[in-house]
Amino acid sequence: MKTKNKATDKGHLFQKKNKVSIWVSTHPYADIPDDYFEETFTKNNTRARNQWSKNFKVRYFLPEYLETNGAMQGTIKIRDAVSACSYSESYIENLMSKAKKKHLMDVTWVVLLYEYEYSSKVSNIYKDDYLTMLGAFTYDAEEEF
């Protein structure tokens, strides 16, 4: 009889201080179903899950650590999309290097999850229908998030 690893069935926990995990999309924002980001909450309404987190085998995330930015129509340069996000000056050059290697310079939107070091190697999930994992980067916050 085969037994499943219950922890990985629920997803992975990748919390890590001063790390930001970044996903990017080239898919038009208007074409993404509403339920992709519709959150369901657990643990005193502090932990969230949605279709995105399930697709990437993320057990849960804290919504206050989630940030998004992008273009409602067309594309935006990834530097412009991320530069508007928190602490970006501390990781933008590393992000740009990785974006260039992955040919992801023009995107429609970005998803950032702070205090989180997502690993595609652990989850075996690099992309889904809407998002591609770009990487996890160290950020420097002068104050607490």
C-alpha positions in Angstrom: 0.0 0.0 0.0 1.3 3.4 -1.0 1.3 6.2 1.6 1.4 9.8 0.7 3.5 12.4 2.4 0.7 14.4 4.1 2.9 17.6 4.6 3.6 17.9 0.8 0.0 17.1 0.0 -1.0 20.2 1.8 1.8 22.2 0.2 5.1 23.6 1.2 6.1 26.2 3.7 8.9 28.4 2.4 8.9 31.3 5.0 12.2 33.0 5.2 12.9 36.4 6.6 14.2 39.1 4.2 13.4 37.1 1.1 10.9 37.9 -1.6 9.6 35.4 -4.1 8.5 36.8 -7.5 6.3 35.4 -10.1 5.6 37.1 -13.5 3.0 36.8 -16.1 2.8 37.5 -19.8 -0.9 36.6 -19.9 -3.3 39.4 -20.3 -4.7 40.3 -16.8 -8.3 40.6 -18.1 -8.2 37.0 -19.3 -7.4 35.5 -15.9 -10.4 34.1 -14.1 -11.4 35.9 -10.9 -11.2 32.7 -8.9 -7.5 32.4 -9.6 -6.8 35.0 -6.9 -9.9 34.6 -4.8 -8.7 33.9 -1.3 -10.1 31.5 1.3 -8.9 32.0 4.8 -7.9 29.7 7.7 -6.3 30.2 11.1 -8.2 33.2 12.5 -8.5 34.7 9.0 -4.7 35.3 8.8 -3.6 32.5 6.4 -4.9 32.5 2.9 -5.0 30.1 -0.1 -6.2 30.5 -3.6 -5.9 28.8 -6.9 -2.5 30.4 -7.6 -1.1 29.1 -4.3 -2.5 25.6 -4.8 -1.1 25.4 -8.3 2.4 26.2 -6.9 2.0 23.9 -3.9 2.1 26.8 -1.4 0.4 25.6 1.8 -0.7 29.1 2.6 0.5 32.7 2.5 -0.1 35.8 4.6 -2.0 38.3 2.5 -0.3 41.3 4.1 3.0 40.0 2.6 1.6 39.8 -0.9 2.1 42.6 -3.4 1.1 42.8 -7.1 1.6 45.3 -9.9 1.3 45.4 -13.6 -0.6 46.7 -16.6 -4.3 46.3 -17.0 -3.8 46.3 -20.8 -0.7 45.5 -22.9 2.7 44.9 -21.3 5.0 46.8 -19.0 8.8 46.6 -18.6 9.5 44.3 -15.7 11.8 47.0 -14.1 8.9 49.4 -14.1 6.5 46.9 -12.6 8.8 45.9 -9.8 10.3 49.3 -9.1 6.9 50.4 -7.8 6.9 47.6 -5.2 8.3 47.6 -1.7 12.1 47.5 -1.1 12.7 47.0 -4.8 15.9 49.0 -4.9 17.6 46.3 -2.8 17.0 43.5 -5.2 16.1 45.0 -8.6 19.5 44.4 -10.2 19.5 40.7 -9.3 15.9 40.4 -10.5 16.8 42.1 -13.8 19.7 39.7 -14.4 17.4 36.7 -13.9 14.6 38.3 -16.0 17.1 38.8 -18.9 18.3 35.2 -18.7 14.7 34.0 -18.8 13.6 36.4 -21.5 11.0 38.0 -19.3 11.7 41.7 -19.9 8.1 42.6 -20.9 5.4 41.3 -18.6 1.7 42.0 -18.0 2.0 41.8 -14.2 4.1 40.6 -11.2 3.3 38.9 -7.9 5.6 39.4 -5.0 5.4 37.4 -1.7 7.6 38.8 1.0 9.2 36.8 3.8 9.0 33.8 1.5 11.7 31.9 -0.4 9.8 29.8 -2.9 11.8 26.9 -4.4 10.7 25.4 -7.7 13.3 22.7 -7.1 11.4 21.6 -4.0 7.9 21.9 -5.4 8.7 20.9 -9.0 6.4 23.7 -10.2 8.0 26.4 -12.3 4.9 27.8 -14.0 1.1 27.4 -14.4 -1.3 28.7 -17.0 -0.8 32.3 -15.9 2.4 32.7 -13.9 6.1 31.8 -14.1 8.3 31.7 -11.1 11.2 34.2 -11.7 13.1 33.6 -8.4 13.5 34.4 -4.8 15.6 37.4 -3.9 17.1 38.9 -0.7 15.7 42.3 0.1 16.9 44.9 2.6 14.2 46.6 4.7 15.2 49.6 6.7 12.1 49.0 8.8 9.9 46.0 9.6 7.6 44.9 6.9 
